[in-house]
Amino acid sequence: MSKFSLLMKQLYKSKIKSKSFVLMTALYILVLSVAVFWSDIKELLMGDDKVQQIAIINDTTADLSSLFVASGNMEFVQDETDVKVLEKQLKDEELTAIVTISDQQGQLHAEIATYTPLKLNDQTALSSVLQYAGQHYAVQQLSLTPEQAAQIMTAQTIISTKNLNEAATDGKSEEEKQSGLMLSYVVGILIYFFISTFLSMITTEIASEKGSRAMELLLVSVKPGTHFKAKIAGVLLLALTQMGIIAAVFLVYARFIKDGAVWKAAGEIVQELSIGYVIYAVLFLFLTILLYLIVGALFGSLVSKVEEGGQVLMPAMIITIIGFYVMLTGLGNPDTLLIKVFSYIPFTSGMVMPMRIGATDIGVIEPLLSLGVLVATIVVCYVFSLSFYKRSVLTYSTGGVIQKIKTVLKVTT
């Protein structure tokens, strides 16, 4: 077995059994579980199982009974009982509210009587129903039947697109752009969280060996370049393992929970995406994590002890946070100049460019250019980091990142 494989497996086995890796994986699964079961959790924590009985008194000549149907925990009672009897039921909490509907100058007027004020959610839901009823009532004043009024209110416009520029690529539909936006958001979140976890891991791993002076003994039999590549490969394999575990849990949830509703929803999203987009998303995800791991290994060689790791990691984490928030701004409008600029910066393109690919009508050149810049940056960073790692891994210095780099160059040149 080669020394590279031995070091990589040793790192992988030690980290995959560590409490930090297990707890972080469990935390990601917990977040995924909350997202999948959010509707049930929301209902459990904030829902109210009590059925809201609402009496409707219609003082108009219009037939609005078909509009007041049970919805969620709200039921409507078309009651012609005496108002005083209804008010007594309201005080006895047999009813939640009494809605009296009347005509005022050709418009629907609704008076909501309550004994206990409605909760905000119930008030909003009831107001929406009454607004919809008011629109139907206004249409019925045109001497239309309830069926004709319903046909007008439910009418939808069929929209299609046509691109007259034959040289341009076909424009994406709104559904395709929405699906691309959702998947790019997931890719951006994965990049952000994996970088936050594994960038710190590889830096502290190298810094701990260097701080304990174990590095000096280790490099007697192992070349610094081999050690550098083994650390990157081991942590990258660890990240892929965690990614695989999360993906497996998601597939189980999607396939077997809620009668496969999540699976169907995910399938509908995937159907709107091209194979090329999925390939781009995976490449940007993998290459961005690899780039940050290379930088993290270099940072680890600069510090003299683990406590200094946070200091050297700060610039990389700031760039990651900036890229993440730029991506969030793109959820509202992915066609801004800010998104375009950051989609070509290698340290942020992994979070931003998939959004442009999926949610905008860009051509083939832009993604390939961004991917090429990212690959070129990885190659340059790898060559530079490998060369610098050989000189800095056994150099001990104090001060900030710039001062440490200056010290290494002064000592080794």
N, C-alpha and C positions, 0 to 999 in steps of 0.2 A: 504494500500500500504506500502511495506517495505521501510525502510530508504535507502537501497541499490538501489531499483528501483527509488525512488524519486530523489536521488542524480544523478543517471545515466541519467534520463530523463531531469533533470534540466540542466545538462551539455550539453546533446545532443541538446536540443531545443535552448539554448543560442548560441552555436557554429554554428549550421546549419544556423542561421539567421545572423551571423556576416559577416561583409564586407570582412574579410580576407578569410573566407571559400568560399564565393560566388565568389570573385575575383580569388582565386586560382583554383576553379573548372572551371571558365570561361577561365582561362589561359590554363588549360589542354585541354579543348575542342578546344580552338584556335589552340594549337599545333597539336592536332589530325586532325583538319580541314585542316591545312596547309599540313600535311602529305598525306591526302586523295586527296586533290586538287592540289598537288604539280606540276603536269604536266601542268595544266592550269595556275597556278600562274607563273611558270617558263616561259611559252610561253608569258604571258602577260607582264612580267617584262623584259625578256631577248630575247624574240623571235622577229622575223622580218617577217611581213606578206608579204613583197614584194617578188614576185617570182623571183628567180635567173635564167635568161635565159642564157644557156651555149651552144655555137655552137661547134659541133664536126666535125673536118675535118679529115677524115680517108685516109691517104696516103698509107695504106697497102692493101694487097690483101685479107686479112681475113675479114670475116663477123662478126663485133662486135656490130652491131646495137641493138641486143637483150640485151646487157649488160647495155646500157645507157637508163634507164627508169626513169621516174619522181620519185623523192623520197623527201618527206617533202616539202620544199619550193624551191626545185631545179628541173628544167626542162632542158632536153637536146634536142638540135635541130640538126638533121643530115643534115647539110647544104653543098651544093656543090657550093654555091655562090662564086663569086670572093673574094679573101682575102681582097682586098682594100675596097670592099663594106662592108664586115663584120667589118673591123677595123673602118670604119666611123660609123657603128651602135654601135660599142663599145664606141666610143667617145661621141655619142649622148645618151648614157646610155640605148639604146634599148637592148643591150646585156650586160651581166655581165662579161663574159670571153669567149675567143676563145681557144679551145684545139686542137692542131694539133698533130695527132698520126702518127708516122712513124716507120719504122723498122731500127734498128741499130744492126748489127751483130747478128741477130736472136732474139733480145729482143725488146720489145715494148718501144718506147720513146715517151713521151708526153710533149709538150711544152704548157704552160698555159700563154696566153697573156691577160693582164687586163689593163684597163685605171684607174680604182680605185681599190686599193688593196683589196683582198678578206678578209672578217672577218675570225677569227680563226676557228669558227665552220664550215663555208662554205668551207674553205680551207682543213680542216681535212676530211670532208665528200667527197669532190671531190677527194682527194688523195686516200681515201679508194676505191672509185669506179675505179680509174685508176689502182691501185694495183691489184684489182680483175680482171680487163680487161687484165692486163699483164700476169697474171697466165693463163687465158683462151687462150691467144695468144700463150703462150709457149706450151700449150697442143695441140693446133691446128697445130703446126709445125710438129707434129708426124703423120700428114695426117689423122686426125680424123675429123669426121663431128662435127658441132657445138653441135648437140644433144649428141654425145658421149663425147665431152669435158665437157658439162654441167653435164652429169651423173658422170664423174670422180670428178668434183669439188664439187658436192653436196653429194658425197658418205659419209655415216656415219657408224661408227663401232658399232655393237650391242654388248653390254657388259653385262655379267651376272657373278655372283659370286657363288662360291662353297666352303663350309667350310668342310675340311676333318676331323676336330676334332669333333667327335660326342659328346664329353662331353661339348663342348663349346656351347654358344648360337649362333643362326643364326646371321650372320653379317647383318647390316643394309645396304640398298642401298644408293647410293649417294643422291637420292631425299629425302629419309627419314632423312638422316643426315642434309641436308640443311634445311628441314622443322623444325627439332628439334632445329637447330641453330637459326633460325629466331624467333621461339616462346620463346626460352630461353633468347634471347636478349630482347624481350618485357617484360618478367617476371623480368629480371634484372633492366630494366629502371623503371618499376612500383615500385619495392622495393626501389630503390634509391630515387625516388621522393616522395613516400609516407612516407618513413622514415624521409626525410628532412623536410617534412611538419608537420607530426603528432608527431614526437619525440620532436620537439620544442614546439608544442602546449601543450602537456601534462605537460612538464616541466614548462613552463611559467604559465599555469593555476594553478598549485599547488603553484608555487613561488609567484604568485600575491595574493593568499589567505593568504599565510604565511606572506608576506610582509605587507599586510594591517591589520594584526592581526585578520582577520575574521576567520582564522583557529582556534584560541583559543576559540572563541564563538561557532563555529560549532562543535568542538570535545567535547563540554560539553554534547551534546545529541547524538552524533554519534561516534562509536568506530573508532579508526584510521584504523583498518583493513578493516572495511566496506567502509570508505572513500577511501582507497587505491584501493580496487577492483572496486568501482563505477567509479572512474576516468579512470581506464584502460578500463573498459567495455564501458563507454560513448565515449571515443575517438576511440576505436576500431569500435564501431557501426558507428561512423562518417566516419571513413576511408572506411568501407564497403559501406556506402551510396554514397560517392564520387566515389568509384570504380563502383558501379552500374549505376550511372548517365553517367559516361564515356563509360561504356559498352553499355548502351542503345543508346547513340548518335552514337557510332561506328556501331551498328547494323542497325540503320536508314540509315546512310551514305552507308553502304555496300549493303543494300537491294534495295535502291531506287536511288542512284546516279550512273550515267554512265551506265545505263541499267543493274545494278547488277554486273558490272565487278569486283568490290572489293569483293563482296560476293562470286563470282566464284573463285577468286584467294585465298580467305581465306578458301573456301571449299576444294580446291586442297591441301592446306597446311595441313589442319586437316585430310584429308584422308590418308596422309602419316604418321600420328602419331597414336600411340596406345592409348587406353583408360588409360592404366597404366601410361603413360607419362603425360597425362593431369592431372591425379589425383596427381601425384608427384609434378607437377608444382604448382598446386593450394595449396597443403599442405605446400610446401616450402614458397610460397608467404605469406600465412596466418600466419604461425608460426614465420617467420622472423619478420614480423611487430609486432606480439604479444611480441616477445622477446625484441625488442627495446622499446616498450611502457612500459614494466615492468621496464627496465633500466631508461627510461625517468621519470617515476613516482618517482623512487628512487632519481634521480638527483634533481628533483623539491623539495624534502623534505630536501635536503642538503643546498640549498641556502636560504639566508635571504631576498632577494628582486629579482625582475624580472631582473634587470640589470646584475645580476651574472649568469643568466641562460646560456648565450653564453659561459662563461668560463667552466662550468661543462660539457656542451654538446660537447666541442671540441674533447675529445678522441673518443667518439662514432661516431662523424661525420668523423673524420680521418679514422677510421676503415671502415666506409661505403664507403668513397671515394676510399680507397685502394681496397676493394672488387669489386667496380664498374670497376675500371681500370684493375684489373686482369681479370674480365669477358671480357672486350674489347680485351685484348690480346688473349683470347681464340677464338675470331672470326676468327683469321687467322689459329690457330692450337690448337684445344681443347684437344690435347693429351699430353701436356707438363706436366712436374713435378710440375710446379708452379700451374697449374690448379688443379691437383690432390690434392696437399697439402691444398689449400684454399677451396676445396670442402668439407673438413671435419671440418673446423673451423666454429663453429655455427653462428658467426656473419657475415660470408661471404658465407656460404654454400648455402643460398637461392638464391644467384645470380650466383653461379658457378656450383653447382651440377646439376641443370636442363640442363645446357649445356652439361655436361658429359653424362647424361642420354640420351639426344636426339641426340647428334652428335658423340658419340663414341660407341664402342661395349663392354660396361662394362656389368657385370652380375647383378644378383639381389641383391647380398650381399652388394655391395658398397653403393647403394642408401639407402638401409634399415639401414646400419650402420650410414651413415651421418644423416639420419632422426632421428635415435635413439639418436645420440649425441645431435642433436638440441632439441629434446623433453626433454632429461635429463637436458640440460642446462637451458631450460625454467623453469622446476620444481625447480631446485636448485636456480636459480635467483629469482623465485617467493617466495620461502620459506625464502631466505635470505633477499630479499627486503622488504617483509612484516614484518619480525621481526625487521629489521633496521628502517623501516618507522615509526613504532610505537614509536621508541626512538628518531628519528631525526626530525620528523615533527614539534615539538615544541621546538627544540634546535636551537639557533641562534649563528652563529660563522662567522669568517672572514678567509680569506686565500684561498689557492687552494683546490682542491678536496681532496687530501690526508690529508691536515691539517683539513678540515671540518670533515672527517671521524674520525680522531684521537680525535677531540674535542667531537664528539658525543659519542664515546666509553668511553672517560674519564669521561664525565658528567653522563652518564647513567649506568656505571658499578661500 
